[in-house]
């Protein structure tokens, strides 16, 4: 009973379970027996079947009991496969060299060996073929001396590729022999191109034509095909087929037979040919941007950014997207330098007129260009991995344009305030101008509210400052008395309240300060009768607070009062200086 329980415990314990081994089947024994002879006589068709049978024994060797009679043959599996691999390599090379056909079974067999040996066959054949082609054609490719000859040599590479393709048509298509060789030959051409371009003995036309031809060649034959090196390492090897430190020396030597060292070890980038042109890439960039030179200007119309500006950035965007093909820092710097100077020149050449009608368009354009410049700098930083960049020419030109625009608008605003003159004040007709002028200002606020690129709060503040300063400057040229000063104060109040209300409604901005502070203070200097010099001068000091000069005030007052006012002013000045 006890023994029965112990037996049952052993059966239930997984660690105690014994793996049931199988004996070799007749097929296994036959395959092991025939393997050596099949390799010897190159029975490729029979070897396909044999390898498939033997693979099961190798892969799951722990499941099989190898009888003593077949142990020697089992131990020879590794050597036989190494022999087979090298025989296949030799046969494939022979077939290529002598333009002979190759048994289809041999080609199939070269693809069903363990992955390590499949790679060995492929790598050895492809490397050998590439080395032969390079030795044959390198000197011919290196005869390139002028950029005008580039197209001829690209055609030569394609001709060689096609010849290789015909010679190796019987081999597995995924070996990509002709494509790998094309890449190796392209490396030779690229290195020669670098030397030719370094001499700088070419015209812009030759440079542009050669670059275009190389880019088209790359996009057609190199980008799509690429060059995939065949790794000698793999994670899918059969453990039983790996050579170890204990393997016989003759097996290690046998494995080395298939080793081919490539002449060309340089990896080809998909755009390696065109990269040779980078030292003079400014020629390409300037050609891309040539439509922005000569008579190109920016227009300011219709209270918005004009298409002339959008067209410029359409060209810049398209050109930059083409340049991402290179992704070299020097290309990014070259593009930025050219664009910055080009934009700066365009902005400076662009005239600004009709300030009343085109003010909003100009301001919007300035902010749009400023925004696009920042975005372009970020794009360049990310695309070309560059830093510490700016656009000094563009920004300086924008600053100059901004000053022109605001100065022109100020002049126009003063002209529009021409009704603040001696005649209208004398005839008390100022209120006749208030409503139409206010209507114009409200329209301008509505236009400001429709701006897409300019911050509303910034523009409203600038606009109000210009309005207030314009009124003050106009008043500086007008002589008026107390009643006329009061008229102007009423006029300013009549437009200030509706303006603030419109700004609040249209822009959701609450203007707390007085729009016309400076003008109001100036007017309040004249609310006292100049015939009473003491009170007038006291009011001057109280109101002006150093903002206005006494001579500014004196020019607005009839000459008959000048002497007394000057005397009182000098007296006050003396008292202030002594205290």
Number of C-alpha atoms within 10 A of each C-alpha: 6 7 8 8 10 11 11 11 12 12 13 11 9 9 8 10 10 8 8 9 12 12 12 16 10 9 12 17 19 14 21 23 15 15 22 20 13 18 19 13 8 16 14 21 15 15 22 17 12 20 19 13 17 19 17 13 18 18 14 12 15 13 16 16 14 19 12 9 9 15 12 12 19 21 12 15 20 18 21 20 19 21 19 23 24 21 18 21 22 16 18 23 19 14 17 21 11 9 12 13 12 15 15 13 15 21 17 15 20 26 16 13 22 18 18 18 23 16 20 25 24 22 24 23 23 24 23 19 21 24 18 13 18 20 11 11 15 13 11 12 19 15 12 18 16 17 22 16 13 21 16 11 17 17 12 16 19 17 13 17 21 15 13 20 18 13 18 22 13 16 20 14 11 7 17 19 24 24 22 23 26 26 28 24 25 21 20 19 23 22 14 19 22 17 13 18 19 13 10 13 12 13 12 12 14 16 22 18 15 20 23 15 15 23 20 15 19 22 13 11 16 23 15 11 16 18 20 13 12 14 10 11 11 9 7 9 15 15 12 16 17 10 14 10 7 6 12 11 10 10 16 15 10 15 18 12 14 22 15 15 12 16 14 17 10 11 14 20 16 20 19 21 25 24 21 22 23 18 15 16 21 18 17 21 20 18 15 16 18 13 12 20 13 10 9 19 19 22 20 27 18 13 20 20 25 17 13 14 17 15 13 18 17 12 15 18 13 12 18 21 10 12 19 14 14 17 15 16 16 17 22 23 18 19 22 20 17 14 21 18 15 20 25 18 19 20 23 17 15 15 14 17 17 13 21 15 15 19 23 25 20 28 23 23 25 22 18 17 21 17 13 12 20 13 12 19 19 15 15 23 17 13 19 18 14 17 13 6 13 15 19 13 19 23 19 14 20 21 13 13 21 17 12 17 22 18 14 17 23 22 15 16 19 20 13 14 18 13 18 21 16 14 11 16 21 13 9 13 14 19 15 11 14 16 13 11 14 16 13 10 17 20 12 19 19 15 15 24 20 16 18 13 17 19 13 19 17 9 18 19 13 12 18 16 14 20 20 18 20 23 23 20 15 18 22 15 14 13 17 21 19 15 14 21 21 17 18 21 17 15 17 18 15 15 18 17 12 15 20 19 16 18 21 13 13 16 17 13 15 12 15 7 8 14 23 21 13 16 21 21 19 22 23 17 23 22 16 16 14 22 15 13 20 17 13 20 21 14 16 23 16 12 17 16 10 10 11 16 11 16 9 12 16 16 14 16 18 13 9 10 15 16 11 15 21 16 13 19 20 13 13 15 11 11 10 9 8 6 5
